[in-house]
């Protein structure tokens, strides 16, 4: 770099830094406002609100169930998509991303139409005495719908990063396809799978729109943390801020866990190389 180019490069770097910094400040301002506007006493008083404990318990139970379903059902799906070439697999992978771009209201309406009494499936369930909408089951289904793509995409990427030669060697040694998946692929892809599960859990924990339309906001039955924040915002802003802080802390912890899993994945990859 010449002497004339150095000041120009510095000006470009400064301009880029100002533009990027403006976005960083904008993204952090709501979090800073939430934390600085809530004292410890306010947070403690807000957490004592009668809606808080049931909403927190329900969120923990439903998100645990939804992520378990996503992992159990999504792992074999991701393995098949990652190991299957062709347009069909690519089309399926693209289709799995639809819940990410669908507006929450559309997702909730779709779930309501799919499982409501007017639908074929809902009518069949009603005949055996099962009603899905506006129940805790509806909360779990809504969370699965919106969070599954995050895990499946991360799992597909993790499986595609595997060294195929290791899989071939395992097969030549007599390992069955199921054994290759369970004893070779899953341990090697574990960091990516854990990262995807954490992102999926975070998305399920923050789900609002689809849950509201499909499950409603019934205290103790379908009112999760985001719905409790909405319900208490007008009557008790202190409780709403306390619940919001809980979600911020959980989200930050999940981001740290995701970052740790990514570092572990990189470290294991370098050790194999």
N, C-alpha and C positions, 0 to 999 in steps of 0.2 A: 504494500500500500504506500502510495506517494504522500508527501507532506500535504498536497492540496486535497487529496482524497480523505485524509484523516478527519478534518473538521466536518466534512459532509457526512461521513459515516456516523460521527457523533451526533449530528443533528437528526439524522434518520432514526438512530437508536433512541434519542430523547423523545422524538415525536411518537414512535411506537410505544415507548414506555408510558407516555401521558395517556394515549388512547386506551391501552390495556389497563392502566391503573384506574381510569375512570370506570371501567366495567367492574373491576375488583371492588372498588368502593361502593358502587351501586349494589352489587350482590351481597356485600357484607353489612350494609346499612340496616336492613330489616333485622338481622340477627343482633347487631349491636344495640339497636333500639329496644329489642325485646329483653335482652339481658340487662341493659342499663336501666330500663324502666320497671324492673321487677326486683324489689328488695328481698332479702332472705325471709323477712317476716311475712311479706306478701305471698311469697311462694309457699311458705308453710301453711298460711291461712287458706290459700287457694286449694292446696292439696287436701285440706280437710272438708272440702265441699262434698255433699252426699253423692254427686254424680261421678266424682273422680275415681273412687275405688272400684265401682262396678265397671266403668269404662276401661280402666287400666287392666283389670283382670280379664275382661272379655277380649281386649286387644291382644293380650299375651296368649290366651288360649287359641283364639281364631287364627292368629298369624302363625303360631306354631303348627297348627293343623294344616293350614294352607301351604306353608313351605314344605312340610313333610310330603304332602300330596304332590307338589311340584317336583320335588327331588325324586320321589319314587317313580312317578310317571314320566318326568322329563328326561331323566338320565338315559334310559334305553332309547327314547326318541332321538335325543341328541347324538347318541352313538350311531344309530342307523343313518341319520342324515349326514353325519360327518364321514362315514365310511362308504356311503353309496354315491357313486358318480351319476351324472346325467341331469337332464332338465327337470325331471320329476322331483328329485331331491332339492334342487335349487328353488323350484316353485313352492315346494312345501316350506322351505326355510323362509322364503319371503312372506308366505301366508302367515307364518307364526308371529311375524312382527306387527300384524294388524292391530292387536290390542294396544300397542304402544302409541299408535297415531290416532286411534279412535277417541273422540271426545268422551269423557266419563258419562255424560248423559246418554249418549248413544249406546255405550256398553251396558249401562243399567237397564235401558229400555229393551235392548236385545235379550238380556238375561230374563227380564220379566216376561217377554213374549215367548221365550223358549221354555220356561219352566212354569208359567202361569197356567191356570185351569183351562184357559181357552186353547192352549196348544195340545198337540197330540201327546207329547211326553208328560206335560202337566196333568192332562186328563187321566192318563194311565196311572200316574202316581196317586191322584185323588181317589181312584177306585180302590186302592189298597190303603187308604187312610193317611197318605203322606202329602203334606203341603209344604212347598219349599219357600215361596216368597214371604218376606217379612218374618223370617225365622233366623236363628243363629246359623243354620245351614246355608242360608242365602248369603250371609256375611262371608263365610268361608269360600263359597263359590265365586263371589265377586272378587275376593282377594286373589284367588287362584287365577281368574281370568286376566286380571291386570298385571299380575306379577310373574306369571309363568314365562313370558318371552324373555325376561331379563336373565333368568337362570338358563333357559334352553340355549340362548345365543352364546352365553359365556361357556356353557358345557360343550357346544359344537366347536367353538374356537379352541378350547382346551384339548379336545380329542384330536382336532386337526393338527395341533402342534406336536403330537406324539411322534417319536421316531418309529416309522413303520418297520424298520429292520428289526427292532426289538419284538414287535408283534409277530413277524414272520419267523423269527428264531423260536419263539414260544410255541408256535404252531408246528414247526418242524420237530420239536421235542415231544410232540404228542399231546399238547394242551388243546382241549376242546375250545370252541368259540366262547362259551360261557366262562371257562376258566381264564382265557386270555383277557376277557373283559374285567372279571372280578379280581384277578391276581396280578395283572400287569397294567392294564389301561387305567383302571380307577385309581390305584395308588399314584401313578405318574401324573394323572390329570387332577389329583385332589386339590392342589392350590387353586386352580382355575374354577373347579366346582364349588369350593368353599366361597370364593369371591362372588360367583354368580348367586349362590344361595343367600349370601348377605345382602346383595343388591335386591334380590327378590323379596326378602323379608322386609327391607326398608320400604319398598314400594307397597307391600301389603299393609304395613303399619300405617302408612300415610294415605291409604285409599279413602276417598270421601264420596265422590259423585255417584259412582256405580252402586256403592253400598246404600247410599241414601235412597236411590230410586228403586232398587231391588229388594232391600231389606228394611228400609225405614230407619227410624231413630227411636227405638223403644228402649228406655233405660233398663239396663240389666239383661236385655235379650239381644238387641242389635246395635246398641249405641256404643261405638268404638271411640277411641281417643279423639280423632278428628271431628266426629259428630258431636262429642261432648263439648269440644271447644266451641263449635258453632252454637250449640244449645245454651251455653253459659255466657256467651259473649255479651249479650244484652243485659241479662239479669245479674251476672257476677263477673265483671271483667278481670278481677284478680284471679279467680279460678281458671278462667280461659288462658291468662298469661302463664299460670303455673303449669297447666297441661301442655301448653305450647313449649315451655322450657323442657319438659320431660321428653317431648318428641325431638327437640333439638339435640339434647344430650344423647339420646339413643341413636339418632342419625349420625352424629359425630363419631360415636363409638363404632358404628358399623363401617364408616369410612376408614377409620383407623384399622379395623379388622381386614377390610378389603385391601388396603395398601400393604399390610403385613403379608397377606396371602400372595400378593403380586411379587413382593420382594422374595418370598420363599420360593415361588415358582422360578424366578430368574436365577436364584442361587442354585437350585437343584439342576436347572438346565445347564448352567456353566460347569457344575461338577460332573455332569454326564459327558459334556464335551471334553 
